[in-house]
Amino acid sequence: MKLFKFFFENYKILDNLYDAAIIVNKNGTIKYCNKKLYDIFGYSIDELKNNNISILIPDYYKTRHAHNVKNYNIKISSIMGKD
């Protein structure tokens, strides 16, 4: 949580990254994203903020992602997208 607060309070650092940055809560809700996400996905920051991260996931990965998130939240973590 401290790391989240640091980045949230210092969002200008994330806005100036070369790569996209996104912060989601434990439910997968987008709490912060930088402007680079617009370049990649075409959504504005306002369109993404407070939506579920699944909006960015291709349909054929959504079921697996939802399963991984559920397992992560019950402490059976693995790298997202890896079996």
C-alpha positions in Angstrom: 0.0 0.0 0.0 2.9 2.4 0.7 4.2 1.9 -2.8 0.7 2.7 -4.3 0.5 5.9 -2.1 4.0 7.0 -3.3 3.2 6.6 -6.9 -0.3 8.1 -6.6 1.1 11.1 -4.8 3.9 11.4 -7.3 2.0 10.6 -10.5 4.0 13.0 -12.6 6.8 10.4 -12.4 4.5 7.9 -14.0 3.1 10.4 -16.6 6.6 11.0 -17.9 7.6 7.3 -18.4 8.4 6.1 -21.9 6.2 3.0 -21.3 2.6 2.7 -20.2 1.9 2.5 -16.5 -1.3 1.4 -14.8 -2.3 0.9 -11.2 -5.2 -1.3 -10.3 -6.7 -2.2 -6.9 -7.3 -5.8 -5.7 -10.6 -6.0 -7.6 -9.0 -5.0 -10.9 -10.4 -1.5 -10.9 -8.1 1.0 -12.7 -7.1 3.7 -10.2 -4.4 5.3 -12.3 -3.0 5.2 -15.8 -0.6 7.4 -17.6 -1.0 9.1 -21.0 1.0 6.4 -22.8 -1.9 4.0 -22.4 -3.9 6.2 -24.8 -1.2 5.8 -27.4 -1.3 2.0 -27.0 -5.0 1.3 -26.6 -6.8 4.5 -27.8 -8.8 5.0 -24.6 -8.6 8.3 -22.8 -7.6 8.3 -19.1 -11.2 9.3 -18.2 -12.5 6.3 -20.1 -10.2 3.9 -18.3 -10.2 5.3 -14.7 -12.6 3.4 -12.4 -13.2 0.7 -15.0 -12.1 -2.9 -14.7 -8.7 -3.7 -16.2 -10.5 -6.4 -18.3 -11.5 -3.6 -20.7 -7.9 -3.8 -22.0 -7.7 -7.6 -22.2 -8.5 -9.4 -25.5 -11.7 -11.5 -25.3 -9.8 -14.8 -25.6 -7.8 -14.0 -22.4 -10.6 -12.6 -20.2 -11.7 -15.9 -18.7 -8.2 -16.9 -17.8 -7.4 -13.5 -16.4 -10.6 -13.5 -14.2 -9.5 -16.9 -12.9 -5.9 -15.7 -12.2 -7.3 -12.6 -10.4 -9.5 -14.7 -8.2 -6.6 -17.0 -7.3 -4.3 -14.1 -6.6 -6.9 -12.6 -4.2 -7.0 -15.9 -2.3 -3.1 -16.0 -2.2 -2.5 -18.6 -4.9 -0.5 -16.2 -6.9 1.2 -16.8 -10.2 2.5 -14.6 -12.9 -0.5 -13.4 -14.9 -0.7 -15.2 -18.2 1.6 -18.0 -17.2 0.4 -21.5 -16.3 
